[in-house]
Amino acid sequence: MPSAGIMTETFASAAELMARALGAEDYPFAVIEHPISSADGAALAARAERAAADCAGLLLASDG
């Protein structure tokens, strides 16, 4: 089943390393701005919309 993750830019390299370590070096994930804990509602909504669009693109690309 196609899937994609979402990471903040601070944790993107750790996500890539973990994917490689688990044998999924091409695992797709969207990258959003960091941090999220101090972002207000409007900023979180904008990041979520961007992440959803990025994930949709990743999933559609993997559908081939």
The first five atom37 places (N, CA, C, CB, O) and aatype in JSON, in Angstrom:
{
  "aatype": [12, 14, 15, 0, 7, 9, 12, 16, 6, 16, 13, 0, 15, 0, 0, 6, 10, 12, 0, 1, 0, 10, 7, 0, 6, 3, 18, 14, 13, 0, 19, 9, 6, 8, 14, 9, 15, 15, 0, 3, 7, 0, 0, 10, 0, 0, 1, 0, 6, 1, 0, 0, 0, 3, 4, 0, 7, 10, 10, 10, 0, 15, 3, 7],
  "atom_mask": [
    [1, 1, 1, 1, 1],
    [1, 1, 1, 1, 1],
    [1, 1, 1, 1, 1],
    [1, 1, 1, 1, 1],
    [1, 1, 1, 0, 1],
    [1, 1, 1, 1, 1],
    [1, 1, 1, 1, 1],
    [1, 1, 1, 1, 1],
    [1, 1, 1, 1, 1],
    [1, 1, 1, 1, 1],
    [1, 1, 1, 1, 1],
    [1, 1, 1, 1, 1],
    [1, 1, 1, 1, 1],
    [1, 1, 1, 1, 1],
    [1, 1, 1, 1, 1],
    [1, 1, 1, 1, 1],
    [1, 1, 1, 1, 1],
    [1, 1, 1, 1, 1],
    [1, 1, 1, 1, 1],
    [1, 1, 1, 1, 1],
    [1, 1, 1, 1, 1],
    [1, 1, 1, 1, 1],
    [1, 1, 1, 0, 1],
    [1, 1, 1, 1, 1],
    [1, 1, 1, 1, 1],
    [1, 1, 1, 1, 1],
    [1, 1, 1, 1, 1],
    [1, 1, 1, 1, 1],
    [1, 1, 1, 1, 1],
    [1, 1, 1, 1, 1],
    [1, 1, 1, 1, 1],
    [1, 1, 1, 1, 1],
    [1, 1, 1, 1, 1],
    [1, 1, 1, 1, 1],
    [1, 1, 1, 1, 1],
    [1, 1, 1, 1, 1],
    [1, 1, 1, 1, 1],
    [1, 1, 1, 1, 1],
    [1, 1, 1, 1, 1],
    [1, 1, 1, 1, 1],
    [1, 1, 1, 0, 1],
    [1, 1, 1, 1, 1],
    [1, 1, 1, 1, 1],
    [1, 1, 1, 1, 1],
    [1, 1, 1, 1, 1],
    [1, 1, 1, 1, 1],
    [1, 1, 1, 1, 1],
    [1, 1, 1, 1, 1],
    [1, 1, 1, 1, 1],
    [1, 1, 1, 1, 1],
    [1, 1, 1, 1, 1],
    [1, 1, 1, 1, 1],
    [1, 1, 1, 1, 1],
    [1, 1, 1, 1, 1],
    [1, 1, 1, 1, 1],
    [1, 1, 1, 1, 1],
    [1, 1, 1, 0, 1],
    [1, 1, 1, 1, 1],
    [1, 1, 1, 1, 1],
    [1, 1, 1, 1, 1],
    [1, 1, 1, 1, 1],
    [1, 1, 1, 1, 1],
    [1, 1, 1, 1, 1],
    [1, 1, 1, 0, 1]
  ],
  "atom_positions": [
    [[0.85, -1.16, 0.0], [0.0, 0.0, 0.0], [0.9, 1.23, 0.0], [-0.97, 0.0, 1.22], [1.77, 1.35, 0.86]],
    [[0.71, 2.14, -0.94], [1.52, 3.36, -0.99], [1.34, 4.19, 0.28], [1.15, 4.2, -2.23], [0.24, 4.31, 0.82]],
    [[2.43, 4.76, 0.72], [2.39, 5.63, 1.89], [3.48, 6.68, 1.77], [2.54, 4.83, 3.2], [4.43, 6.53, 1.01]],
    [[3.32, 7.73, 2.54], [4.31, 8.8, 2.59], [4.28, 9.39, 3.99], [4.04, 9.9, 1.51], [3.24, 9.38, 4.65]],
    [[5.41, 9.9, 4.44], [5.5, 10.52, 5.75], [5.6, 12.03, 5.65], [0.0, 0.0, 0.0], [5.72, 12.59, 4.56]],
    [[5.55, 12.65, 6.79], [5.72, 14.11, 6.89], [6.74, 14.37, 7.98], [4.36, 14.85, 7.18], [6.59, 13.88, 9.1]],
    [[7.77, 15.12, 7.66], [8.82, 15.47, 8.61], [9.04, 16.97, 8.59], [10.13, 14.73, 8.28], [8.83, 17.63, 7.57]],
    [[9.47, 17.51, 9.72], [9.92, 18.89, 9.69], [11.35, 18.89, 9.17], [9.81, 19.56, 11.11], [12.06, 17.89, 9.24]],
    [[11.77, 20.04, 8.65], [13.09, 20.13, 8.02], [14.22, 19.75, 8.98], [13.32, 21.54, 7.5], [15.25, 19.25, 8.54]],
    [[14.04, 19.98, 10.27], [15.07, 19.64, 11.24], [15.28, 18.13, 11.33], [14.7, 20.19, 12.61], [16.39, 17.67, 11.61]],
    [[14.23, 17.35, 11.1], [14.31, 15.89, 11.25], [14.39, 15.14, 9.93], [13.12, 15.4, 12.03], [14.37, 13.91, 9.92]],
    [[14.48, 15.84, 8.82], [14.52, 15.19, 7.51], [15.73, 14.27, 7.36], [14.52, 16.24, 6.4], [15.6, 13.16, 6.85]],
    [[16.9, 14.7, 7.8], [18.09, 13.85, 7.65], [17.97, 12.61, 8.53], [19.37, 14.63, 8.0], [18.43, 11.54, 8.14]],
    [[17.37, 12.73, 9.71], [17.16, 11.57, 10.57], [16.17, 10.6, 9.93], [16.66, 12.0, 11.97], [16.33, 9.39, 10.03]],
    [[15.14, 11.13, 9.27], [14.17, 10.28, 8.59], [14.82, 9.53, 7.44], [13.0, 11.12, 8.07], [14.55, 8.35, 7.24]],
    [[15.68, 10.21, 6.69], [16.39, 9.55, 5.59], [17.3, 8.44, 6.13], [17.21, 10.57, 4.8], [17.36, 7.35, 5.56]],
    [[18.0, 8.72, 7.21], [18.88, 7.72, 7.82], [18.08, 6.52, 8.31], [19.67, 8.34, 8.98], [18.48, 5.38, 8.08]],
    [[16.97, 6.75, 8.98], [16.14, 5.66, 9.48], [15.58, 4.83, 8.33], [15.0, 6.21, 10.35], [15.56, 3.6, 8.41]],
    [[15.13, 5.49, 7.28], [14.61, 4.75, 6.13], [15.69, 3.86, 5.53], [14.08, 5.74, 5.06], [15.44, 2.7, 5.19]],
    [[16.9, 4.4, 5.4], [18.02, 3.61, 4.87], [18.31, 2.42, 5.77], [19.29, 4.48, 4.73], [18.52, 1.31, 5.29]],
    [[18.33, 2.66, 7.08], [18.63, 1.59, 8.03], [17.59, 0.48, 7.99], [18.73, 2.16, 9.45], [17.9, -0.68, 8.27]],
    [[16.36, 0.84, 7.64], [15.28, -0.15, 7.58], [15.08, -0.73, 6.19], [13.99, 0.49, 8.05], [14.13, -1.47, 5.95]],
    [[15.99, -0.4, 5.27], [15.93, -0.95, 3.92], [14.9, -0.29, 3.02], [0.0, 0.0, 0.0], [14.48, -0.87, 2.02]],
    [[14.5, 0.92, 3.37], [13.51, 1.66, 2.57], [14.09, 3.01, 2.17], [12.17, 1.85, 3.37], [13.49, 4.05, 2.41]],
    [[15.27, 2.97, 1.55], [16.0, 4.21, 1.27], [15.25, 5.19, 0.38], [17.3, 3.87, 0.63], [15.57, 6.38, 0.36]],
    [[14.28, 4.72, -0.36], [13.5, 5.62, -1.22], [12.14, 5.97, -0.64], [13.31, 4.99, -2.58], [11.26, 6.43, -1.36]],
    [[11.97, 5.76, 0.66], [10.67, 6.05, 1.29], [10.36, 7.54, 1.14], [10.67, 5.63, 2.8], [11.16, 8.38, 1.54]],
    [[9.2, 7.85, 0.58], [8.89, 9.26, 0.33], [8.33, 9.98, 1.56], [7.88, 9.37, -0.81], [7.57, 9.4, 2.34]],
    [[8.73, 11.21, 1.74], [8.12, 12.03, 2.78], [8.17, 13.49, 2.38], [8.82, 11.81, 4.13], [9.08, 13.95, 1.7]],
    [[7.16, 14.2, 2.84], [7.09, 15.64, 2.62], [7.85, 16.32, 3.74], [5.6, 16.14, 2.55], [7.91, 15.81, 4.86]],
    [[8.43, 17.47, 3.45], [9.18, 18.22, 4.46], [8.49, 19.56, 4.68], [10.68, 18.43, 4.02], [8.22, 20.31, 3.74]],
    [[8.2, 19.85, 5.95], [7.57, 21.11, 6.31], [8.49, 21.91, 7.22], [6.21, 20.88, 7.0], [9.48, 21.38, 7.73]],
    [[8.16, 23.17, 7.4], [8.97, 24.06, 8.23], [8.97, 23.62, 9.7], [8.46, 25.51, 8.11], [7.99, 23.07, 10.2]],
    [[10.06, 23.88, 10.35], [10.24, 23.59, 11.77], [10.33, 24.93, 12.49], [11.52, 22.7, 12.04], [10.87, 25.87, 11.91]],
    [[9.86, 25.06, 13.66], [9.14, 24.1, 14.5], [7.64, 24.18, 14.26], [9.44, 24.35, 15.96], [7.14, 25.12, 13.65]],
    [[6.94, 23.16, 14.74], [5.49, 23.2, 14.67], [4.87, 23.53, 16.02], [4.95, 21.88, 14.15], [3.74, 24.0, 16.09]],
    [[5.61, 23.27, 17.09], [5.05, 23.47, 18.43], [4.74, 24.93, 18.75], [5.99, 22.92, 19.46], [3.84, 25.21, 19.53]],
    [[5.48, 25.84, 18.15], [5.25, 27.26, 18.44], [4.5, 27.98, 17.31], [6.57, 27.94, 18.69], [4.3, 29.19, 17.38]],
    [[4.1, 27.25, 16.3], [3.37, 27.86, 15.19], [1.92, 28.11, 15.59], [3.44, 26.95, 13.92], [1.33, 27.32, 16.32]],
    [[1.37, 29.21, 15.12], [-0.04, 29.49, 15.42], [-0.93, 28.67, 14.47], [-0.35, 31.01, 15.28], [-0.43, 28.0, 13.57]],
    [[-2.23, 28.75, 14.69], [-3.18, 27.95, 13.91], [-3.1, 28.2, 12.42], [0.0, 0.0, 0.0], [-3.18, 27.25, 11.63]],
    [[-2.95, 29.45, 12.02], [-2.88, 29.77, 10.59], [-1.61, 29.19, 9.96], [-2.92, 31.3, 10.38], [-1.65, 28.66, 8.85]],
    [[-0.5, 29.27, 10.67], [0.76, 28.71, 10.15], [0.68, 27.2, 10.05], [1.94, 29.12, 11.05], [1.15, 26.61, 9.08]],
    [[0.08, 26.56, 11.07], [-0.07, 25.1, 11.02], [-0.99, 24.68, 9.88], [-0.63, 24.58, 12.35], [-0.71, 23.7, 9.19]],
    [[-2.07, 25.42, 9.67], [-2.98, 25.1, 8.58], [-2.27, 25.21, 7.23], [-4.21, 26.01, 8.61], [-2.46, 24.37, 6.36]],
    [[-1.47, 26.25, 7.06], [-0.73, 26.43, 5.81], [0.26, 25.29, 5.6], [0.0, 27.78, 5.81], [0.4, 24.78, 4.49]],
    [[0.95, 24.9, 6.65], [1.9, 23.79, 6.55], [1.19, 22.49, 6.24], [2.72, 23.65, 7.84], [1.67, 21.68, 5.45]],
    [[0.03, 22.28, 6.87], [-0.73, 21.05, 6.63], [-1.22, 20.99, 5.18], [-1.93, 20.97, 7.59], [-1.17, 19.93, 4.55]],
    [[-1.69, 22.1, 4.66], [-2.13, 22.13, 3.26], [-0.98, 21.81, 2.31], [-2.74, 23.49, 2.91], [-1.14, 21.06, 1.35]],
    [[0.17, 22.41, 2.59], [1.35, 22.17, 1.75], [1.78, 20.7, 1.85], [2.52, 23.1, 2.18], [2.1, 20.07, 0.85]],
    [[1.79, 20.17, 3.08], [2.19, 18.77, 3.29], [1.22, 17.82, 2.6], [2.27, 18.45, 4.78], [1.64, 16.83, 2.0]],
    [[-0.08, 18.11, 2.68], [-1.08, 17.26, 2.03], [-0.87, 17.26, 0.52], [-2.51, 17.73, 2.38], [-0.94, 16.2, -0.12]],
    [[-0.63, 18.41, -0.05], [-0.39, 18.49, -1.49], [0.89, 17.75, -1.87], [-0.3, 19.96, -1.95], [0.93, 17.04, -2.87]],
    [[1.94, 17.93, -1.07], [3.2, 17.24, -1.35], [3.03, 15.72, -1.25], [4.3, 17.71, -0.38], [3.53, 14.98, -2.09]],
    [[2.31, 15.27, -0.21], [2.09, 13.83, -0.04], [1.24, 13.27, -1.19], [1.4, 13.54, 1.31], [1.51, 12.17, -1.68]],
    [[0.24, 14.01, -1.61], [-0.58, 13.55, -2.75], [0.31, 13.37, -3.98], [-1.73, 14.57, -3.05], [0.19, 12.39, -4.7]],
    [[1.21, 14.32, -4.21], [2.13, 14.21, -5.34], [3.04, 13.0, -5.21], [0.0, 0.0, 0.0], [3.28, 12.29, -6.19]],
    [[3.55, 12.77, -4.0], [4.42, 11.61, -3.78], [3.67, 10.3, -4.0], [4.99, 11.65, -2.36], [4.2, 9.37, -4.61]],
    [[2.44, 10.24, -3.51], [1.65, 9.01, -3.65], [1.25, 8.76, -5.1], [0.41, 9.08, -2.78], [1.28, 7.62, -5.57]],
    [[0.89, 9.81, -5.8], [0.53, 9.65, -7.2], [1.74, 9.24, -8.04], [-0.06, 10.94, -7.74], [1.62, 8.46, -8.98]],
    [[2.91, 9.77, -7.68], [4.14, 9.41, -8.4], [4.51, 7.94, -8.17], [5.3, 10.32, -7.95], [5.07, 7.3, -9.06]],
    [[4.19, 7.41, -6.98], [4.53, 6.02, -6.67], [3.5, 5.05, -7.23], [4.65, 5.84, -5.18], [3.69, 3.83, -7.14]],
    [[2.41, 5.56, -7.8], [1.33, 4.71, -8.29], [1.67, 4.05, -9.61], [0.07, 5.52, -8.43], [0.95, 3.16, -10.06]],
    [[2.78, 4.47, -10.24], [3.13, 4.01, -11.57], [3.44, 2.61, -11.7], [0.0, 0.0, 0.0], [3.74, 2.15, -12.8]]
  ]
}
